[in-house]
Amino acid sequence: MKRKSALLFFLMLLAAICFGGCGKTGRTPSEPAERAGFVLPYPQFMRDQGMPEQVVLPKKPERVISLTNTPVLALYELGVKQVGIPDTKILDWPEELRSGAKLFQTGMRTSIDMEAVAALKPDLVVLGLHAKDTYGKQLEREKIPVYYAAAGPTVSYEQVKAMTLCLVDAFGKGSKAGEDIRQRFAATEQAMEKARAAYGGRKVMIIQGAPPRLYVQSEAGTVGSMFRLLGFQNVIDRSQGTMFPLNQEEALDYQPDLIVFVTAMGGAEDMQKMMAEEMAVRSSYWNHFAAVREGRIPVPAAVVRHFGRH
């Protein structure tokens, strides 16, 4: 596999395989297994954050609402009916899924329409763990079962895999769809091994935000953790934190082999346009970076974008 195709395979696949949320219901140790109903297990890392071992429902959910991006595509592939999903620019939902579900505004700066959620009469809502004490409590008051997902701001590949396999065990154990997901994880990890051989030791600088407010992300961030798995060395140490404002003078000393620009709010095209304008206005600064001048190791625009000379 060529270097670029290995990187494309991993990044696109990681965006396509995702996961999923809590409830007070949980089987007590004395409850017989045959009376357990439908069981949704939590991975160990979620239990370490206070979640129970599992959530138990009377039957398999038939009307699921996902209020975070992370579980949507995995649930779709497993054949789970989702009557509500996030309205996002980050991912392109399959038309069959998009047309059959209500789209909810779920961004950090928006308020989720909880009346509309309740009106859809869901038998399960998947919600980000960060919203447990807000929207989670509202759903529990309405007696709507909730399963909490690790939804960021930073989510690692290992967490994605663990959460996805929990969904596979619950909704698709023994199914072809579930086995396909397992095989894609295996193929991804083989691709990552090849990528590490190709990129091992190369330096990456990850810039997040929108001009003029730009931040540098360490390997502790979501995108940073992806590039760590591909063998890249981040220009900043994770001990400095996940993300902090770009110090333009200090950044000149980083001299990365690759510069990655990422946005959490808009699409890749919006980010490309903003950074193209930024580089045109301040070309003398950006051309100090050899990675910009020489356009080395381009990254697919569908996930992140590396800008050469403009």
NORDASUL-V647558 format. One record per backbone hydrogen bond with DSSP energy under -0.5 kcal/mol. CO is the residue of the C=O (numbers start at 0). NH is the residue of the N-H. E is the energy in kcal/mol with one decimal. If there is no record, write none. Layout:
# NORDASUL-V647558
co: {CO | CO}
nh: {NH | NH}
e: {E | E}
This chain:
# NORDASUL-V647558
co: {1 | 2 | 3 | 4 | 5 | 6 | 7 | 8 | 9 | 10 | 11 | 12 | 12 | 15 | 20 | 24 | 27 | 31 | 32 | 36 | 37 | 38 | 39 | 42 | 42 | 43 | 45 | 45 | 46 | 52 | 54 | 56 | 62 | 62 | 63 | 63 | 64 | 64 | 67 | 68 | 68 | 69 | 70 | 71 | 72 | 73 | 74 | 75 | 79 | 80 | 80 | 82 | 83 | 84 | 85 | 90 | 93 | 94 | 95 | 97 | 101 | 103 | 103 | 106 | 109 | 111 | 112 | 113 | 114 | 115 | 116 | 116 | 117 | 123 | 124 | 124 | 125 | 126 | 127 | 128 | 130 | 130 | 131 | 133 | 134 | 135 | 136 | 137 | 138 | 139 | 142 | 144 | 146 | 146 | 148 | 148 | 155 | 156 | 157 | 158 | 159 | 160 | 161 | 162 | 163 | 164 | 165 | 166 | 166 | 167 | 171 | 174 | 175 | 176 | 177 | 178 | 179 | 180 | 181 | 182 | 183 | 184 | 185 | 186 | 187 | 188 | 189 | 190 | 191 | 192 | 193 | 194 | 195 | 198 | 201 | 202 | 202 | 203 | 204 | 204 | 205 | 206 | 207 | 209 | 211 | 212 | 213 | 214 | 215 | 216 | 217 | 220 | 221 | 222 | 223 | 224 | 225 | 226 | 227 | 230 | 231 | 232 | 236 | 237 | 241 | 243 | 245 | 246 | 247 | 248 | 249 | 250 | 250 | 257 | 259 | 260 | 261 | 266 | 267 | 268 | 269 | 270 | 271 | 272 | 273 | 274 | 275 | 276 | 277 | 279 | 281 | 281 | 282 | 284 | 285 | 287 | 288 | 288 | 289 | 290 | 290 | 291 | 298 | 299 | 299 | 303 | 304 | 304 | 305}
nh: {5 | 6 | 7 | 8 | 9 | 10 | 11 | 12 | 13 | 14 | 15 | 15 | 16 | 17 | 147 | 55 | 30 | 34 | 35 | 38 | 56 | 40 | 54 | 45 | 46 | 47 | 48 | 50 | 49 | 41 | 39 | 37 | 122 | 123 | 82 | 83 | 66 | 125 | 70 | 71 | 72 | 18 | 74 | 75 | 76 | 77 | 79 | 78 | 81 | 63 | 82 | 101 | 65 | 103 | 87 | 92 | 97 | 98 | 99 | 100 | 84 | 86 | 105 | 109 | 111 | 113 | 116 | 117 | 118 | 119 | 119 | 121 | 120 | 64 | 126 | 146 | 66 | 148 | 130 | 131 | 133 | 135 | 136 | 137 | 138 | 139 | 140 | 141 | 143 | 142 | 144 | 124 | 21 | 126 | 128 | 150 | 159 | 160 | 161 | 162 | 163 | 164 | 165 | 166 | 167 | 168 | 169 | 170 | 171 | 171 | 174 | 178 | 179 | 180 | 181 | 182 | 183 | 184 | 185 | 186 | 187 | 188 | 189 | 190 | 191 | 192 | 193 | 194 | 195 | 196 | 197 | 198 | 199 | 201 | 232 | 256 | 257 | 234 | 206 | 259 | 216 | 261 | 214 | 212 | 213 | 209 | 245 | 207 | 243 | 205 | 220 | 224 | 225 | 226 | 227 | 228 | 229 | 231 | 230 | 200 | 233 | 203 | 239 | 240 | 217 | 215 | 247 | 250 | 251 | 251 | 252 | 253 | 254 | 204 | 206 | 304 | 208 | 270 | 271 | 272 | 273 | 274 | 275 | 276 | 277 | 278 | 279 | 280 | 281 | 282 | 284 | 285 | 286 | 287 | 288 | 289 | 291 | 292 | 293 | 294 | 295 | 308 | 305 | 302 | 303 | 302 | 260 | 306 | 307}
e: {-2.2 | -2.0 | -2.6 | -2.6 | -2.0 | -2.3 | -2.6 | -2.0 | -2.7 | -1.4 | -1.1 | -0.6 | -1.8 | -0.6 | -1.9 | -0.5 | -1.9 | -1.3 | -1.7 | -0.5 | -3.0 | -0.6 | -2.8 | -0.8 | -1.7 | -2.3 | -0.9 | -2.0 | -1.8 | -2.4 | -3.2 | -2.7 | -2.1 | -1.0 | -2.2 | -1.1 | -0.6 | -2.9 | -0.6 | -1.3 | -0.5 | -0.9 | -2.6 | -2.3 | -2.6 | -1.7 | -2.6 | -1.6 | -0.6 | -2.4 | -0.6 | -2.7 | -2.8 | -2.6 | -0.8 | -0.7 | -2.9 | -2.9 | -0.8 | -0.9 | -2.4 | -2.9 | -0.7 | -1.9 | -0.5 | -1.5 | -1.6 | -2.4 | -2.0 | -1.0 | -0.9 | -0.5 | -1.8 | -2.2 | -0.6 | -2.5 | -3.0 | -2.7 | -2.0 | -1.8 | -1.0 | -2.6 | -0.5 | -1.5 | -2.3 | -2.3 | -2.1 | -1.3 | -2.6 | -1.5 | -0.6 | -1.9 | -0.7 | -1.8 | -2.9 | -1.0 | -2.4 | -2.9 | -2.3 | -2.6 | -2.5 | -2.5 | -1.3 | -1.7 | -2.4 | -2.4 | -1.7 | -3.4 | -0.5 | -2.2 | -2.3 | -2.2 | -2.6 | -1.8 | -2.0 | -2.5 | -1.9 | -2.0 | -1.9 | -2.5 | -2.6 | -2.3 | -1.7 | -2.3 | -2.4 | -1.6 | -1.8 | -2.3 | -2.6 | -1.6 | -1.5 | -3.3 | -1.7 | -2.7 | -3.7 | -1.6 | -1.5 | -1.9 | -0.6 | -2.8 | -2.7 | -2.5 | -3.0 | -1.8 | -1.1 | -1.6 | -2.8 | -2.8 | -1.7 | -0.6 | -1.8 | -2.6 | -1.4 | -2.0 | -1.8 | -1.7 | -0.9 | -2.3 | -1.6 | -2.0 | -0.5 | -2.2 | -2.1 | -1.9 | -2.6 | -2.9 | -0.9 | -2.7 | -0.9 | -0.7 | -1.7 | -1.5 | -0.7 | -2.4 | -3.5 | -1.3 | -1.3 | -1.9 | -2.7 | -2.3 | -2.3 | -2.5 | -2.2 | -2.0 | -2.2 | -2.7 | -1.7 | -2.2 | -2.2 | -0.7 | -0.8 | -1.9 | -2.3 | -1.9 | -1.7 | -0.5 | -0.7 | -2.5 | -2.7 | -0.7 | -0.8 | -0.5 | -0.7 | -1.5 | -1.8 | -0.6 | -1.4 | -0.6 | -0.5}
